[in-house]
Amino acid sequence: MHAGFVGVGMLDAACPGQVFTSPTPNQMMEAAEAVDCGAGVLFIVKNYEGDVMNFEMGAEMLATNSERVLTNDDVAVEDSSWTTGRRGVAGTLVVEKIVGAAAEEGMDLASLKALGDRVNGATRSMGVALTSCTVPASGKPTFEIGDGEMEIGVGIHGEAGRRRDRLKSADAIAEEICTLIAADLGELSGRQALLFVNGFGGTPLMELYLMYNSARKLFEGWEVVIARSLVGNYATSLDMAGCSITLSLLDETALRHWDAPVHTASLRWGM
């Protein structure tokens, strides 16, 4: 996921581990040292136990000053066997884009952390899958799902969701997900927001735009001002068919940094 977002206006480095596993502390330290320009390093970490533990160790090994933003935008879970507290999912991209633009402007480390925490706190996501995914090392689907079924509340590492249900229309799926997101964010009337519909890797853009249309109608019915949109396969789960919906509330600072130029392999505009 993150390797696609290294470039001007976003990340300076990405540190991938094996498929669906955390990189090691040594890898994290080496990646940070390779890009440190003397002003410190900000780690953006999704809330999974292995990631959190290893990034803490990597930061302790690092000679330079560092801070951490922990993303936990997934409303599907509070606790699971994969994480303590909510998982960091597609909303991580929103944090990386906004904080990356601020860093490009020269914002100091403490302010970048505060901005990242604020954006994370204003961002909520939830996903649904129509198929499982197949990890190459295992050669079989992570979980079994029948024709005409869907898994509600999946993560981005092939995890099963909070419950199984029969396949429903885009409108019905969006209503369940968006209602949970709206309830968690609180009062939304009149607020500006980014609506992000993210594919899990095996879903055509046509279907993602159907979900976007359903979600946008709901949020606008609740008087949310959809100021910005993003639709596509960005935070994927290998070959999983499905998508997540993310709503991120935007103040003027976040909106300006979202609009700022970015040039990476997977996200680019304004340059």
DOFI-682964 format. One record per residue (C-alpha): residue number from 1; residue in one letter; x, y, z. Coordinates in nm, 2 decimals. Each point is the difference from the previous one (the first is absolute). Example, Ala and Ser with C-alpha at 12.3 -4.5 7.8 and 13.67 -1.06 7.14 Angstrom:
[r 1; "a"; [1.23; -0.45; 0.78]]
[r 2; "s"; [0.14; 0.34; -0.07]]
***
This chain:
[r 1; "m"; [0.00; 0.00; 0.00]]
[r 2; "h"; [0.24; 0.27; 0.12]]
[r 3; "a"; [0.27; -0.06; -0.27]]
[r 4; "g"; [-0.25; 0.16; -0.25]]
[r 5; "f"; [0.00; 0.32; 0.20]]
[r 6; "v"; [0.37; 0.08; 0.02]]
[r 7; "g"; [0.07; 0.32; -0.18]]
[r 8; "v"; [-0.03; 0.38; -0.01]]
[r 9; "g"; [-0.27; 0.12; 0.24]]
[r 10; "m"; [-0.06; -0.33; 0.18]]
[r 11; "l"; [0.23; -0.26; 0.16]]
[r 12; "d"; [0.38; 0.01; 0.00]]
[r 13; "a"; [0.03; -0.38; 0.05]]
[r 14; "a"; [-0.21; -0.31; 0.03]]
[r 15; "c"; [0.11; -0.30; 0.19]]
[r 16; "p"; [-0.18; -0.32; -0.10]]
[r 17; "g"; [0.02; -0.34; 0.17]]
[r 18; "q"; [-0.10; -0.33; -0.13]]
[r 19; "v"; [-0.36; -0.03; -0.13]]
[r 20; "f"; [-0.24; 0.11; 0.27]]
[r 21; "t"; [0.28; 0.01; 0.27]]
[r 22; "s"; [0.19; 0.28; 0.16]]
[r 23; "p"; [0.35; 0.10; -0.11]]
[r 24; "t"; [0.27; -0.05; 0.26]]
[r 25; "p"; [0.14; 0.27; 0.23]]
[r 26; "n"; [0.33; 0.00; -0.19]]
[r 27; "q"; [-0.18; 0.06; -0.33]]
[r 28; "m"; [-0.19; 0.29; 0.15]]
[r 29; "m"; [0.32; 0.15; 0.15]]
[r 30; "e"; [0.18; -0.03; -0.33]]
[r 31; "a"; [-0.28; 0.16; -0.19]]
[r 32; "a"; [-0.03; 0.29; 0.24]]
[r 33; "e"; [0.38; 0.06; -0.01]]
[r 34; "a"; [0.00; 0.00; -0.38]]
[r 35; "v"; [-0.24; 0.29; -0.02]]
[r 36; "d"; [0.07; 0.20; 0.32]]
[r 37; "c"; [0.10; 0.35; -0.09]]
[r 38; "g"; [0.08; 0.11; 0.36]]
[r 39; "a"; [-0.35; 0.13; 0.10]]
[r 40; "g"; [-0.12; -0.34; 0.13]]
[r 41; "v"; [-0.21; -0.28; -0.13]]
[r 42; "l"; [-0.38; -0.05; 0.02]]
[r 43; "f"; [-0.12; -0.36; 0.00]]
[r 44; "i"; [-0.35; -0.06; -0.13]]
[r 45; "v"; [-0.11; -0.34; 0.14]]
[r 46; "k"; [-0.32; -0.19; -0.04]]
[r 47; "n"; [-0.14; -0.14; 0.32]]
[r 48; "y"; [0.10; -0.37; -0.01]]
[r 49; "e"; [0.19; -0.15; 0.29]]
[r 50; "g"; [0.31; -0.11; -0.21]]
[r 51; "d"; [0.03; 0.33; -0.17]]
[r 52; "v"; [-0.03; 0.20; 0.32]]
[r 53; "m"; [0.25; -0.21; 0.19]]
[r 54; "n"; [0.26; -0.01; -0.28]]
[r 55; "f"; [-0.03; 0.37; -0.07]]
[r 56; "e"; [0.05; 0.08; 0.37]]
[r 57; "m"; [0.31; -0.21; 0.00]]
[r 58; "g"; [0.12; 0.16; -0.33]]
[r 59; "a"; [-0.05; 0.35; 0.14]]
[r 60; "e"; [0.20; -0.09; 0.32]]
[r 61; "m"; [0.29; -0.12; -0.22]]
[r 62; "l"; [-0.01; 0.32; -0.21]]
[r 63; "a"; [0.25; 0.27; 0.10]]
[r 64; "t"; [-0.21; 0.29; -0.13]]
[r 65; "n"; [-0.31; 0.15; 0.16]]
[r 66; "s"; [-0.33; -0.17; -0.11]]
[r 67; "e"; [-0.37; 0.01; 0.05]]
[r 68; "r"; [-0.29; -0.23; -0.09]]
[r 69; "v"; [-0.35; 0.03; -0.13]]
[r 70; "l"; [-0.21; -0.31; 0.06]]
[r 71; "t"; [-0.28; -0.05; -0.24]]
[r 72; "n"; [-0.32; -0.17; 0.12]]
[r 73; "d"; [-0.28; 0.10; -0.23]]
[r 74; "d"; [-0.19; -0.34; -0.03]]
[r 75; "v"; [-0.34; 0.02; 0.17]]
[r 76; "a"; [-0.05; -0.37; -0.06]]
[r 77; "v"; [0.19; -0.11; 0.32]]
[r 78; "e"; [0.10; 0.12; 0.33]]
[r 79; "d"; [0.21; -0.31; 0.08]]
[r 80; "s"; [0.09; -0.31; -0.20]]
[r 81; "s"; [0.26; -0.27; -0.02]]
[r 82; "w"; [0.19; 0.21; -0.24]]
[r 83; "t"; [0.02; 0.33; 0.19]]
[r 84; "t"; [-0.06; 0.17; 0.33]]
[r 85; "g"; [-0.25; 0.27; -0.07]]
[r 86; "r"; [-0.11; 0.11; -0.34]]
[r 87; "r"; [0.20; -0.09; -0.31]]
[r 88; "g"; [0.16; 0.25; -0.23]]
[r 89; "v"; [-0.14; -0.06; -0.34]]
[r 90; "a"; [-0.06; 0.22; -0.31]]
[r 91; "g"; [-0.02; 0.32; 0.20]]
[r 92; "t"; [0.38; -0.03; 0.04]]
[r 93; "l"; [0.04; 0.13; -0.35]]
[r 94; "v"; [-0.19; 0.32; 0.09]]
[r 95; "v"; [0.24; 0.06; 0.29]]
[r 96; "e"; [0.30; -0.07; -0.21]]
[r 97; "k"; [-0.11; 0.24; -0.27]]
[r 98; "i"; [-0.09; 0.29; 0.23]]
[r 99; "v"; [0.30; -0.04; 0.22]]
[r 100; "g"; [0.23; -0.05; -0.30]]
[r 101; "a"; [-0.11; 0.33; -0.15]]
[r 102; "a"; [0.06; 0.18; 0.33]]
[r 103; "a"; [0.35; -0.16; 0.02]]
[r 104; "e"; [0.07; 0.12; -0.35]]
[r 105; "e"; [-0.07; 0.35; 0.11]]
[r 106; "g"; [0.24; -0.03; 0.29]]
[r 107; "m"; [-0.23; -0.05; 0.30]]
[r 108; "d"; [0.20; -0.11; 0.31]]
[r 109; "l"; [-0.02; -0.35; 0.15]]
[r 110; "a"; [-0.22; 0.08; 0.29]]
[r 111; "s"; [-0.25; 0.18; -0.21]]
[r 112; "l"; [-0.01; -0.28; -0.26]]
[r 113; "k"; [-0.08; -0.25; 0.28]]
[r 114; "a"; [-0.28; 0.22; 0.13]]
[r 115; "l"; [-0.14; 0.04; -0.36]]
[r 116; "g"; [0.02; -0.37; -0.06]]
[r 117; "d"; [-0.18; -0.08; 0.33]]
[r 118; "r"; [-0.27; 0.25; -0.09]]
[r 119; "v"; [-0.06; -0.14; -0.34]]
[r 120; "n"; [-0.01; -0.35; 0.13]]
[r 121; "g"; [-0.25; 0.10; 0.26]]
[r 122; "a"; [-0.23; 0.15; -0.27]]
[r 123; "t"; [0.02; -0.31; -0.23]]
[r 124; "r"; [-0.21; -0.32; 0.02]]
[r 125; "s"; [-0.02; -0.30; -0.23]]
[r 126; "m"; [-0.17; -0.34; -0.04]]
[r 127; "g"; [0.03; -0.27; -0.26]]
[r 128; "v"; [-0.20; -0.28; -0.16]]
[r 129; "a"; [0.13; -0.30; -0.20]]
[r 130; "l"; [-0.17; -0.22; -0.26]]
[r 131; "t"; [0.30; -0.25; -0.01]]
[r 132; "s"; [0.30; -0.08; 0.21]]
[r 133; "c"; [0.36; 0.05; -0.11]]
[r 134; "t"; [0.27; -0.26; -0.06]]
[r 135; "v"; [0.34; 0.05; 0.17]]
[r 136; "p"; [0.26; -0.14; -0.24]]
[r 137; "a"; [0.18; -0.19; 0.28]]
[r 138; "s"; [-0.31; -0.19; 0.09]]
[r 139; "g"; [-0.16; -0.04; -0.34]]
[r 140; "k"; [-0.35; -0.01; 0.13]]
[r 141; "p"; [-0.26; 0.27; 0.10]]
[r 142; "t"; [0.03; 0.15; 0.34]]
[r 143; "f"; [-0.36; -0.08; 0.08]]
[r 144; "e"; [-0.29; -0.17; -0.19]]
[r 145; "i"; [-0.30; 0.19; -0.13]]
[r 146; "g"; [-0.28; -0.13; -0.20]]
[r 147; "d"; [-0.17; 0.13; -0.32]]
[r 148; "g"; [-0.26; 0.26; 0.09]]
[r 149; "e"; [0.18; 0.09; 0.33]]
[r 150; "m"; [0.20; 0.29; 0.12]]
[r 151; "e"; [0.23; 0.06; 0.30]]
[r 152; "i"; [-0.07; 0.32; 0.19]]
[r 153; "g"; [0.28; 0.18; 0.18]]
[r 154; "v"; [0.31; -0.15; -0.16]]
[r 155; "g"; [0.36; 0.13; 0.04]]
[r 156; "i"; [0.27; 0.05; -0.26]]
[r 157; "h"; [0.21; -0.31; 0.10]]
[r 158; "g"; [-0.26; -0.25; -0.11]]
[r 159; "e"; [-0.17; -0.01; 0.34]]
[r 160; "a"; [-0.36; -0.12; 0.01]]
[r 161; "g"; [-0.26; 0.26; 0.11]]
[r 162; "r"; [-0.23; 0.05; 0.29]]
[r 163; "r"; [-0.28; -0.20; -0.16]]
[r 164; "r"; [-0.12; -0.19; -0.31]]
[r 165; "d"; [-0.31; 0.11; -0.19]]
[r 166; "r"; [-0.17; -0.06; -0.33]]
[r 167; "l"; [0.11; 0.21; -0.29]]
[r 168; "k"; [-0.19; 0.33; -0.02]]
[r 169; "s"; [-0.03; 0.29; -0.23]]
[r 170; "a"; [0.26; 0.29; 0.00]]
[r 171; "d"; [-0.26; 0.22; 0.16]]
[r 172; "a"; [-0.06; -0.24; 0.29]]
[r 173; "i"; [0.37; -0.07; 0.05]]
[r 174; "a"; [0.08; 0.38; 0.00]]
[r 175; "e"; [-0.29; 0.07; 0.25]]
[r 176; "e"; [0.14; -0.24; 0.26]]
[r 177; "i"; [0.36; 0.11; -0.04]]
[r 178; "c"; [-0.07; 0.38; -0.02]]
[r 179; "t"; [-0.24; -0.01; 0.29]]
[r 180; "l"; [0.27; -0.15; 0.23]]
[r 181; "i"; [0.26; 0.25; -0.13]]
[r 182; "a"; [-0.24; 0.29; 0.06]]
[r 183; "a"; [-0.10; -0.11; 0.35]]
[r 184; "d"; [0.37; -0.03; 0.09]]
[r 185; "l"; [0.10; 0.35; -0.13]]
[r 186; "g"; [-0.29; 0.18; 0.17]]
[r 187; "e"; [-0.17; 0.31; -0.13]]
[r 188; "l"; [0.06; 0.03; -0.38]]
[r 189; "s"; [-0.25; 0.26; -0.12]]
[r 190; "g"; [0.18; 0.27; -0.19]]
[r 191; "r"; [0.35; -0.16; 0.03]]
[r 192; "q"; [0.23; -0.02; -0.30]]
[r 193; "a"; [0.14; -0.35; -0.06]]
[r 194; "l"; [0.20; -0.23; -0.23]]
[r 195; "l"; [-0.19; -0.31; -0.12]]
[r 196; "f"; [0.24; -0.28; -0.09]]
[r 197; "v"; [-0.12; -0.33; -0.14]]
[r 198; "n"; [0.29; -0.24; -0.01]]
[r 199; "g"; [0.01; -0.33; -0.19]]
[r 200; "f"; [0.16; -0.31; 0.15]]
[r 201; "g"; [0.18; -0.10; -0.32]]
[r 202; "g"; [-0.26; -0.22; -0.18]]
[r 203; "t"; [-0.28; 0.25; -0.05]]
[r 204; "p"; [-0.05; 0.18; -0.33]]
[r 205; "l"; [-0.02; 0.38; 0.00]]
[r 206; "m"; [-0.36; -0.01; -0.13]]
[r 207; "e"; [-0.11; -0.18; 0.33]]
[r 208; "l"; [0.21; 0.24; 0.21]]
[r 209; "y"; [-0.18; 0.30; -0.16]]
[r 210; "l"; [-0.33; -0.17; 0.07]]
[r 211; "m"; [0.09; -0.01; 0.37]]
[r 212; "y"; [0.12; 0.36; -0.02]]
[r 213; "n"; [-0.33; 0.11; -0.14]]
[r 214; "s"; [-0.19; -0.18; 0.28]]
[r 215; "a"; [0.22; 0.13; 0.27]]
[r 216; "r"; [0.00; 0.36; -0.12]]
[r 217; "k"; [-0.38; 0.01; -0.02]]
[r 218; "l"; [-0.02; -0.11; 0.36]]
[r 219; "f"; [0.25; 0.24; 0.14]]
[r 220; "e"; [-0.14; 0.29; -0.20]]
[r 221; "g"; [-0.35; -0.09; 0.14]]
[r 222; "w"; [0.16; 0.05; 0.34]]
[r 223; "e"; [0.12; 0.34; -0.12]]
[r 224; "v"; [0.36; -0.09; -0.02]]
[r 225; "v"; [0.19; 0.22; -0.26]]
[r 226; "i"; [0.20; -0.24; -0.22]]
[r 227; "a"; [0.28; 0.24; -0.08]]
[r 228; "r"; [0.24; -0.26; -0.14]]
[r 229; "s"; [-0.02; -0.36; -0.13]]
[r 230; "l"; [0.23; -0.29; -0.07]]
[r 231; "v"; [-0.10; -0.33; -0.16]]
[r 232; "g"; [0.24; -0.29; -0.09]]
[r 233; "n"; [0.21; -0.29; 0.12]]
[r 234; "y"; [0.24; 0.15; 0.24]]
[r 235; "a"; [0.01; -0.19; 0.33]]
[r 236; "t"; [-0.05; -0.35; -0.14]]
[r 237; "s"; [-0.01; -0.35; 0.13]]
[r 238; "l"; [0.16; -0.19; -0.29]]
[r 239; "d"; [-0.28; -0.15; -0.22]]
[r 240; "m"; [-0.29; 0.06; 0.24]]
[r 241; "a"; [-0.32; 0.12; -0.16]]
[r 242; "g"; [-0.16; 0.27; 0.21]]
[r 243; "c"; [0.05; 0.35; 0.12]]
[r 244; "s"; [0.01; 0.24; 0.29]]
[r 245; "i"; [-0.16; 0.34; 0.05]]
[r 246; "t"; [0.19; 0.27; 0.18]]
[r 247; "l"; [-0.13; 0.34; 0.11]]
[r 248; "s"; [0.26; 0.26; 0.12]]
[r 249; "l"; [-0.12; 0.33; 0.13]]
[r 250; "l"; [0.20; 0.29; -0.14]]
[r 251; "d"; [0.08; 0.33; 0.17]]
[r 252; "e"; [0.17; 0.27; -0.22]]
[r 253; "t"; [0.35; -0.12; 0.09]]
[r 254; "a"; [-0.07; -0.36; -0.09]]
[r 255; "l"; [-0.18; 0.10; -0.32]]
[r 256; "r"; [0.29; 0.22; -0.11]]
[r 257; "h"; [0.25; -0.28; 0.06]]
[r 258; "w"; [-0.22; -0.26; -0.17]]
[r 259; "d"; [-0.01; 0.23; -0.31]]
[r 260; "a"; [0.38; 0.06; 0.00]]
[r 261; "p"; [0.20; -0.15; -0.29]]
[r 262; "v"; [0.10; -0.37; 0.04]]
[r 263; "h"; [0.20; -0.22; -0.23]]
[r 264; "t"; [0.02; -0.37; 0.09]]
[r 265; "a"; [-0.05; -0.32; -0.19]]
[r 266; "s"; [-0.36; -0.04; 0.13]]
[r 267; "l"; [-0.11; 0.35; 0.07]]
[r 268; "r"; [0.08; 0.31; -0.20]]
[r 269; "w"; [-0.15; 0.34; -0.08]]
[r 270; "g"; [0.10; 0.36; -0.03]]
[r 271; "m"; [0.35; -0.06; -0.15]]
***
